[in-house]
Amino acid sequence: MLLRSGLLKKRFPASPEYNQFMSLKVWKENEAQFFFQSRESLNFPKVQDSSLKENFTNIKACKFLLFSSILADLGQDYDWVTNPDSGFRYDINKHWTEIADLSKEAGDIKFVWEKSRFSYLYDIIRYDYHFSEDCAAFVFKDILSWIKGNPVNCGPNYRCSQEMSLRVMNWTFALYYYRNSSALTDDVFNEIQYAIYWHMDHVYKNLDFSRIAVRNNHAVTETMALYFTGLFYPALPGAAEWKKNGRKWLEEEITYQVYEDGTYLQFSMNYHRIVVQLLTWAITLSEKNNEKFSDTFYDRAGKSLEFLRTCMVDENGWLPNYGANDGALFFNFSKAHYRDYRPQLQALGMTLGIDLGFNDHAEDVHWYGLDLHINEKWQPENGIHEFNDGGYYIVREPQTLTFIKCGSYKDRPSHADNLHLDLWYKGENILPDAGSYKYNTDDETIRYFSGTASHNTVMLDNKDQMLKGGRFIWYYWSQSEYAALKENEKKFIFKGEIKAFSYIKDGIIHKRTIVKMKGLPVWNVIDEIIGAPDNLFMNQVWHLPINGSEKVLIDARNAVGDLLMPQLQEGWYSSLYGHKERTEEWHFSDGSNVIKTEIKISSNS
């Protein structure tokens, strides 16, 4: 209604008249403490890493690694509004309310947002520090280019308040790093403060969308950015209100979005890591400025750390490729692989006074100005771990990690994946989750990656556990009826039961029992479907890496012990956003609706 009436355009004016809200002198006189006060104040070991130099060389050549996966040559005269994936150029003169964020013609808008997020500044700043080269003029030239090319409240880059929040946080990091640089002139700062004000005015006035309509990591980012901007730009009109309410709302979002057991309402490992990084910023900056969040805020941060570390394989820091994954890594201070969570978890741990022992991944800690020497060491124990609020059940052993999802949803699920089984052996994901790929592509691909077919669980024929709606929506949510993980001297035993496929027929139950032999890479799985229509057969799906059948042996039998032959199909695997590769799928089907399966690792592996 607001859109149709034109009130949104009045609330968010296009190209408002320039105003100097805050001078460079006043900004520098602000006593608020950042992670550091300037590059001259930093004093941690410099390492001239070849991969960092390569990243910087690519950026100078206008080649950017989008979503940590796709190296895109954007060209010297990139206009900030052309989609490098589809070639579509958005109309920069259109008010942001007239820009569609989902368009077949335009393609995935995230390809436009990616560079405009300015997370690539961390590669430049890290190169500047480690190689002792002054990149200030280059950084400010890019920021001013963006401001000139994106009139306030116009075009695709004003479409998303989270993207705007990140831009302000990343620009501010650069401002503090180059605080004493001759390249940071009054004229440069004046342009930046004007853009920052209108960014946060937009975020503040549009916050109900994130806090009511969406209620996910967007709301955490935006409330954090309001608190952050009020802290570091107190002379901006409305800054005191932003800071006060941003802090209050951030506490409310963390309390609501992070469950009591440390699991996250978006059921996504990567979106949970986004929250981990924002928690690290919030706690560190508040404490540096003699402020403190609530005890619940700290508790949720600590429980998040415990959950994600428990899901991590020790060999490489990776977690299951579970849940929606859009390639986001907002603040990257490391050469570690995108799927490696050790740098970000180590930083949050240090913020909380906990040392996870990832000393080879401590550069994040240095940039946050945290102490490396006063922390209690902690790591998850081997054995069983239950996270009942989120519905995760994990068995940790020295060479294996068994990850099981069995949950009841009170918040919107993004993937139809209940009773998914994820297996790791010696750091390799031998039965993986297929991932997400892209959020805006053809309907068949979207349904595959978000649907039951891309997970190691059970379908009825080719039907999903839930009914697919538009975009991220599922109807008839599957729900856990029972879940328990126990052990005896020889085995770990999981038993789970879900109500699913209720859009087909009410009362359909999927029972799954998983028995893991202690000390051996052997799993026995019993699947049973109760109450399904007679014309629909149970279809048990397993995803293997390419050539995975050389390493993983799967023996499936029906209720009376007859051997079932696999139906081999080509599937997809997307470890990184926007990138997919062929993989193997093994399907076992039987009319008895009971399948008993043994999974074991080849002795040659």
HUZI-V994226 format. One record per helix or strand of 3 or more residues. SS is the DSSP state (hx for helix, st for strand). FROM is the first residue (numbers start at 1). LEN is the number of residues. Records with the same first field share a line. If there is no record, write none. Layout:
BEGIN
SS=FROM-LEN / FROM-LEN
END
This chain:
BEGIN
hx=2-4 / 7-5 / 24-6 / 39-3 / 50-11 / 96-3 / 110-7 / 121-11 / 136-14 / 156-3 / 161-17 / 186-20 / 207-8 / 217-16 / 239-19 / 269-20 / 295-16 / 342-10 / 359-3 / 363-5 / 443-8 / 452-3 / 548-3
st=63-4 / 70-4 / 383-5 / 392-5 / 400-6 / 421-5 / 428-4 / 458-3 / 479-9 / 491-9 / 509-9 / 522-9 / 538-7 / 552-6 / 567-8 / 581-10 / 594-8
END
